[in-house]
Amino acid sequence: MNAPLAVGQLDRQTYIGSSDTAAILGISPWKTPLDVYLDKVQPRVEITDPDKLRVLNRGKRMEPYVIDLLAEEAGLEIVRRGERYIDTEYNFLAAEIDAEAASGENIEIKTVSPFKAKEWGEQQSDEIPVHYAAQAMHALMITGRKICIFGVLIGADDFRIYRIERDDVTIAAIRAKEIAFWKRVQDRDPPDPSTVSDVFRLFGTHDSGAAIAANDAIQADVLALKSLKADAKSLEALIAMREERIKLYMGDAAILTMNGTPALSWKEQQSRRFDQTAFKAAYPDLFEKFTKVAASRVFRIR
């Protein structure tokens, strides 16, 4: 592959980037293929959620520090930071590389919650979360390089280094998927929903009124669901019976102990609730003024 073209700022709606790869492949923990598709075809919405902005900004502020930490720990000379490249064959494939080493490696920087530490394996290995491995392969595809080094800061002081080597078979599969996905974007042909939230993003709460015949797999799901619902109903009855027997035994006691240890409690608590019935009776016009219709799709087994 020829050397890719380094470019300045790109509109993310005009290309597939490294952060899109895992979602397109269906292995992202955060996004579905439909999410990426809609990001490309719908007007861009700026992030306004203060919690999300705080996390994003914190990661950006930490990135230069982690790059310097990696350079020191691994003895790397950093020659470029935050460079963007476009594929030599397809201008809709691009990648932004966190940093690049004089010795020719791509560098990816990650700041990770301590709660996610178990997802990362032995240092200096390639045992990293699969969605990050996909991101690395996409970037190696664009840059034509052989190795991606991950500098990973877990929490405040657990710094680790990982190495991902180029796998041309994997890259070929990713490339084919991304090319096919971009054709969908160009043709305004959304991918099939992969979650219920995808269904709502495509259709909202509206239903077409049409009937659809179940295939063999869905027929099996329906029969299993009916059986599970029946089991759940029986369990609910058993739970209610056990609860009633325990409450009758406790009387006005607040805590039930077993072998001297509290096993459960039945205590008084108070809560304030808005009395809609009384408010509607007292102020019918005001009640109507502030009442709105909420649409939903109700799922029922017949």
N, C-alpha and C positions, 0 to 999 in steps of 0.2 A: 504494500500500500504506500502511495506517495505521502509526503509530509502533509498533515492537515493545515488548514488555514487558521491562523490566530485572528480573532475578531474582538471587537469591543462589546458593549452591552447589546444583548439580544432581547427581543420580545418573546417571552416564554411561550406565547401562543403560536409562534411560528416554527417551533422545532420540538423534537423529542430530546430531552436531556437525561443525564444520569439518574436524577431523582425520580424520573417517570418510569424507569425500566422495570423495577420490581412490581409496580402496580399493573403495568401492561402484561406482565407474565403471570399475574394473579397470585403473587407471593408477598405482597406488601401487607404489613400489619395495620397500615393507616388508610390506604386508598384502594379502590377497586379500578378495573379498567374503565368503567363508566365515569368514575370521578375524573380521570385524566382526560377522557374524551370531552366531557363537559367543560373542563378547564380550558381546552383548546378552542372550542366553538362558541362558548358563551362570553358575553362581556366580562372582562376581568373585574373581580371584586377584591378590593383591598382588605387585608386583615385588620380588623378593629378590636377584636377580643383582647383585652389587656393582658390576660394570662398567657395567651399564645404569643403575643408580641414580646412579652417579657422573656419567655423561653427562647424565642428566635434571636432576640437581641443579645441575650446572655451568651448563646452559642457563638455568635459573630464576634463578640468582644473577646471570648476565650481563644478563638482560632489562632491569632498570631502568637499567643503565648504557647499553645500546644505545638505549633510548628517549630518554634525555637527550642522547645523541650525535646522534640523528636530529633532535630538537627544535632543537639548536644549529645543525647543518649546514643544515637546511631552513627554519629560521626559523618553526617551528611552535609554537603554544601547546597544550600537552597539558592536556586538561580531565578525562579519565577514564582509568583503567587497570584492566584485568582485569574489565571489566563483562561480564555474561552477559545475553543477550537470547533471548526465545522468539518464534517466528513468530506473527503475529496470527491466522493461519488454522489452523495445525496445531501443537499443543503438543509434538509429538515432533520438531520441527525447531528447533534452537537453535544459538547461537554465542557463544563467548567471544572478545572483542576485546582484543588485547594492550594497545592504547591508542587514544584518539580525540582528534582535533585540533579546536580551536575552529572551524576553517574547514570542518569537516564530513567529514573523511576518516577511514575506518578505518585503523588502523596495525597491521601485522604485523611481528614481530621474528624474525629468524633468525640463529643463530650457526652458521657453516658451516666444515667442515674445508677447509684449503687444497687438499686433493686433489680437492675438488668445485668449485673455483673456475671451471673451464671450463664448468660447467653454467649459469653466470650470464652474461648478455650485457652489452651496453653499458649504462652507468649512465643513469638517468633514462628508460630504455626499459621495455617490458613483456616483455623477453626473460628470463623466469625459468622454472625447471623447471615442467612442466605440472601436476605434482601440487600444487605450491604455488599455481598459478593457479586450480586447481579449489577449493582451500581458500578463496582470496580471494573467488571468485564466490559460494560458499555464504554467506560472511559478509555480502557485499553484499546478497544475497537476503534475509537475515534482518533486517538493519538498514535496508534500503531506500536505502542511500547510493549515491553515484555512483563513488567512487574509493577504492581501497585503496593506501596507500603502504607499501612494504616497506623496512625498515631492516635491512641485511644486513651482519653483521660476519664477514668471512672471515679465519680465523686470528686473529692478535692485533691487526693494524693496517690491514687492507684493508677500509675501510668504504664501502658502496655504497648508493645509493638507487634504487628502482624504483617505477613507477606502473602500476597495473592499473585500467583503466576498466571500468565495468559493461557487460556484454553481455547484454541481455535474452533473446536467442535461446538463448545458452548456459545462462543461469540457468533458463529454462523447461525445457530438457532435463535439467538437474541435478535440478530440483524433481520432475519426473516420475519419474526414476530413484529418488530417495530415498523418495518416497511409495510406489512399488511395492515397494521394499526393506523398508520398515517393515511393509507388509502381510505380507510373508514372515515377519518377526519375530513379528508377532501371531498368524499362523497356524501358527507353528513349521514353516515350509516352507523348509528350507535351500537356498541357491543351489547350482547345480551346481559341482562341484570345478573349479578352474582350474589346479591344480598337483598333482603326485603327493602332496606333503605334505598337501594338502586331502583326498585320498582316504583317507590314513591317519587324519586327524583325524575323518573321518566314520565309517569302518568299522574302524579299527584294522588288525590283520593278518588279521582274519577274512574269509573268502570265503564266499559263499552256496552254492557248489557248482553254481550254474546256468551254463548256456551262453548266450552272447549272439551273435547274428549280426552280422558286420561289415557296415557300410554301404560305399558305394563309396570314400569317402575313407580309411576305415580299411583296406580291402583294399589300396589303393595304398600306404599306410604299411607294411603287413606285407610286401608284395612288395619294396618299397624296402629295408626293414630286412634282409630275408634276403640281398639282393644286397650290402648294405653289410657284413653280417657275414661273408659269403664273401670280400669284398675284404679285410677286416681280417685274416682268417685267413691269406690269401696274403701280406699285408704282414708279419704276425708271422713267417712262415717265412723271408721275405727278410731281415728284421731279424736273426733268429737266425743265418742263414748269414753275413751280413756281420760280426756280432759275433765269431763263431767264427774267421773268417779273421784278423781283427785281433788277437784274443787269441793265436792260434797264432804270429803274426808277432812279438808283443811278448815272448813267453816269460816271463822273470822281471822284465822292465822295468816300472817303475811308471808312467811317463809316456811318451806318444807325442807327438812334436812334428811340426809341419808348417811348413816355412820358418822354423825356429828358434823357433816359438811353440807352446806346449803346446796340443794339440788334444783330448786326452782322457787319462784316468788309469785305472789298474787296480791299486788299492792294497789291501793287507790292512787289514781293520778287524775289531774284535771287538765282540760284543754279548752280553748276558746274557739268556737265555730260560728260562722256566720249563718244566721237563721233566715234562709231564703224565703221560706213559706210566710213567716211573720212579716218580713220586709215587703213582700209582694202584696200582702193584704193591706198593709198600712200605706204603701206608696206605689200603687200599681203603675202609674205613668212613668215614674222614675225607674221602676224595675224594667219596664219595656225598653226604655231609652238606653239602658246599659246592658241589655241582653243581646248576645250575638249568636249566630248559628255557626256551629263547628261541624265540618264534614269529616267523616272517617269511613274506612272500609271495614265492615264487620265480618269476621271469619266464623262460619257456623258449619257444624257437621250435621248432615240430614240423615 
